[in-house]
Amino acid sequence: MIQHSTFAQFEADWQARGYPDCIERVWEPGFSTGEHTHPFDVKAQVQRGEFWLTVGDQVRHVKAGEWFELDRNVPHAERYGSDGAVFWVARRS
């Protein structure tokens, strides 16, 4: 996927691709979510920090500069590193 250098570029690119809702998410150091789902598809670029994304039996370590995606209604859990994390997120319902 394309690396965007500004949130404005990220937002314009993903809105043109049919993802109208773009936000910046800031996660606290050491925060963990329980298993949950979202009613939207997600494409996200990690800007800072790291986290572990668990989907089923698979755990993926995602670091700054990397991308992840999730389809809507997929159960998953998140655990953030000691520096927390910042994502740019594009969502499509």
Secondary structure, 3 states (H helix, E strand, C coil): CCCCCCHHHHHHHHHHCCCCEEEEEEECCCCECCCECCCCEEEEEEEEEEEEEEECCEEEEEECCCEEEECCCCCEEEEEEEEEEEEEEEEEC
